[in-house]
């Protein structure tokens, strides 16, 4: 069996065809200015890139802010640490990882449950704080991935492009930067989501500023906690953001290379308990690729899926509803195909 119950909107291939003549590169200063504009307004590049005649390679200018976030983590050498700062970093890791897995992935990309328009926007804002672009961009690329999983058109397949590209390189390519609105018509009809997607650096910047002032005021009113504005910024924003990013990226890279294949999903997707723990449940990737329409990804009782547990609790208080279950036959098929739980 390999039949998802819902058909996602078609998505265009991100890779340019071999016979397309690429335009000559613009002067360096012009490219830098265009990139700086895109840092603020991510949709400003969509018109010029809509024809797909852009190279599929790393754009170091666009990757510069992300590299900067990584380098900022080394500031811990000077700001030190405190239990409160580490605790905030862990708390925001869990919150933002849940937002990516439960909101960006299971709601915006796969619509595995329903919610109100107001809470939909709140979920989009929390997910956007993870510095993984806007909800429309994220969902469009993920739907494209499912349509072409591990085929030449898959933008982050280890089989096609290697580990490093699938893990992190693909996010900076010109061809992958724009939001394919044709792939997310169900989301593009909401102007507030389009606005959030367009100015996708606003909330992360506000979060970083908020972290600094949190540490600043804690230092004034509770100096015994041993924290400061700069320390809270480094731990609560930079370190936490990098950890969430690479935790998420392991699903693109490692779960197509390492783990156990239970279902015949016609791609390289695998299940991994370790990655499921790191990502709050996304490590059951072979399950998900076999049957993507369920709100659960840990199909069997021992497959820990913290995101599902959180969404179930949210459904009990009325924030979300209509959680799509795993059909009994899909779970029964897994029982026939595996002899014992996977530990990798």
N, C-alpha and C positions, 0 to 999 in steps of 0.2 A: 504493500500500500504506500502510496506517495502522492496524496491528493489534498492539498490545503483547501479549506472550504471557501475562502474568499479570494477573489482575484484582485490584486493590487493594480493601480493604474500603471500603464506602460511608462517606461523611462527610457530616455535616449542614451545611447552609448557615450561614455565620457571620453573615450580614446579617439583621436583623429585617425582617419583612414590613411593608408600608406601613400595613396596617389594624390593627396591634397597638397598643393603647394603652399607652404607657410609664408606669411608676409614677412618682409625684412624687419628685424628688431628695431624698436624705437631707440633714440639716444638714451644713454644711461640716466641723465637727469630727468628726462620725461618719464621714464619708467618708474623712477623713485617717487616722483610727485604723484603719479597715478596710484601707486601702491599706498602711499600715505593717505590719499583720499579714500581708498577702499578700506583702510583700517577703520575709518569713521562710518562710511556709508558703503556697506558691502554690496549693495545692488548697483552701485555706480559703474561696475564693470560688466554688468549683465548684457547690455546692448552690444558692446564691442566683442563679447565672447559668445554671443548667442549662436553663431554659425559653426562653432566647434573648431575653427581653424587656429588652434592654439596648441603649443607644445605640451606633451605629457612628460614633464620633467620638473625637478624641484625649482621653485622660485624662491631664492634665498631672501629677497626683500620681503615677501609676504610671510616668510617663516621667521623673520627677525623678532617680532614680539614674543612668539612662542619660545624661541631660543632664549630671549631675555628673561622670561619667567623661570626657565631652568637655571640660568646663571644666578638669578636672584636668590635661589635656594642656598647658595654657598655663603650668603650673608649671615647664616646661622653661626658661622665662626666668630662673628663680631657681636651679634645680638644675644647669643646664648640661648638658653631654654628655661622654661618653667613648667610645672605640671599643668597650670591653667592654659598656657599656650599650646602645649601638646594635646591637651584634652579638647580644646577648640578645634585644632587641626583634625583630630580623629572624628569629632562630631560632624564637622563640615565635609569630611570625606564620605561618611556614611550618608548624610543628607543629600549631597550632590550626586553620589553614585546611585542612590535610590531614584533621584530625579531623572538621571540618564536612563536607567534600566526600566523604571516603572512608568515614566512619562514620555520621554523622547522615543524610547524603543517600543514599549508595549502599547502605548496609546497613540502617539502621533504617527508612528511608522506602521503599526499593524491594527490599530483600532480594536483592541481586544476587550474593551469595555467602554462604557459611556459616562459622560459627566456633563455638567452645565457649562455654558459659554464662559461664565466668570471664572470658574475653577480651572477650566481649560487654559485660560490666559495665565492664571497664577502658576499652574504647572509649567507652562512655557517659560515663565520668568525664572523659576527655580532651576529648571534645566539649563537655561541660558547662563546662569551664574557659574556653571561648570567650565566655561570658556571652551565649549565645543560647538561654537557657531549657533545659529538660530534653529528653531524647531523645524521649519520648512526645509532648510538646507539638509539637516540631519536626516529627516524622514525621506527626502527625495533620493539621497545617496543610498540609504539603507534599502529602499524598495528596489533600486537599480541592482544592488548587490544580490538580493534574493532572486531577481529575475534571471541574472546571468552568473549565479554563484560558481566560482572557479572556472568560468569560461574566459576566453580572451577579452570579452567586454567588461569583466568584473574589475573594477578600479583598484581593489585592494586584496587580490588573491595571491597568497604565497606561491601557489603553483605557477601562476603566470608571471609574477613580478619579483618574487623573492621575499624573504622575511622582512628586511628593513623597509622596503617600499610599502608592504602591506601593513606594517606596524605604524609607521609615522610619515614616510615620504609622500604618500599619496595626498595628504591633506593640503600640501602647499602648491600642488601643480595648478597651473593656469586652467587646465581643462576641467579640474574638479572644484574650482572656487565658486563658480556661479550656482545659484539655486535654480534647479529645473522645475519651474512652476507647473509644467505639463504633467509632472509625475505626482504632484500633490494638489489636484484641483479641489479636493475635499477640505484642505486646510487653507488654500489661497483665497477662499471666499471670505475669510475673516480678516478685515483690515488691521485689527490690532495684532494678529499674529504676523502679518506681512510687515508691519512696522517694527515689531520685535526682531524679526529675521533680518530686516534691513540694517538696523542700528544695533548689531549684535555685540558690540563691545561696551555699550552703555552700562548694563547691569554688572558685568565683571568689574568695571572701573569703580562703580559705586560700592561694590562689595569690598574691594581692596581698600578704598578710603574708609569704609565703615570699620574694617578690621583695625586699621591704624588708630582710629579714634576710640575704639573699644579698649585697646591696650593702653592708650593715653589716659583715659579716664579711670581705668582700673588702677593705674600707677598713682594717680592723684588720691583717689578715695580709699583704695585698699593696697597700699604699698607693700604690705606683707606678702602679697601674692607673688612678688618678684618678677612682674612682667612689665612691658612698656609698649608704646605704639609701634616701634620698629620691630620688636620681637613678635608681636601679634600679627603684624603684616606678613612677616616672613613665614611663620608657622601656619597661621590661620588661612592665609591666601595662597602664597607661592608654593609652599611644600604640599599643602593639601590639594591644590589644583594640579600639580605635576603628578601626584599619586593617583588622582581620579583619572587623569588623561591616560596614563600608561596602563592602569587597570582596565579601562575601557578598550584600549587598543589591543590588549591581549586577545580579546574575542575575535578581532579581525585577523590576527596573525597566528597565535599559538593554538587556538581551537580549530584551526584548519591544518595543523601539523602534528599535534600531540594530544593523545587521549584515546578513547575507545569509540568506535563506530558501532552503534547498536542497530540503527535503522538504515536501510538502503536509500539514502537521500540523494543519490546521483551527484554528489560533490564530496569535498574532503572534510566536511564538518565533523567534529568529534565532541564527545562528552569528557569533561574534566572536573572532578570534585574540587581540586585546588583552585582552579579559575572560578568555579561557582562560588567559593567562599570569598575570594578577592572581589568579585563583581556582584555579590549579593544574589546570585542565581543564574547569571548569564552563561556560566560554564557548561550548562547542559545544551550545548550548541547543536549537536546532532539531533537531539529531540526537537529543538526549535525548527531546524531546517526541514525535518520530516513533516512536522505539523505546526505551521507558524501562526495559526489563528487562535491559539489558546493563550489565556492570560498567564497560565502556568508554564514554566519551562522544565521544572523538576517534575517529571511525570509520575514517578514512583515515590512512595512515602519516605524512603531514605535519601532521596535526592534533594538536598537542602536548597531551598529557593526563598531566601529572605525577602526579596522583592515581592513575591506573591503573597507572603504572609502579611506584609505591610499593606498591599492593595486590598487584601481580604478584610483587614481591619478597617480601612477607609470605607469599604462598601457597607460595613455594619453601622457606620455613623452617617451614611447618606451622602458622602462626598462624591462617590462614584457608584455605578450600578451596572447591571447587565454583564458581569464577568463571564467571558466565554470559557467553558470548561474543556478539558481534554476528553474526547470520546472514549468510552470504555474499551472499545475495540483497539484503539491506539495503545492504551496501557497494556492490554492483554498481549498485543503483538510484541511489546518490549519484553514481557515476561517469558515469551517463547524464544526470543532471540538472545537473551543473556543468561549466563549460568550463575553469575554472582555479581555483586556491586563492583563498579569500577573504582579504583583508588587513585588513578592518575588524573 
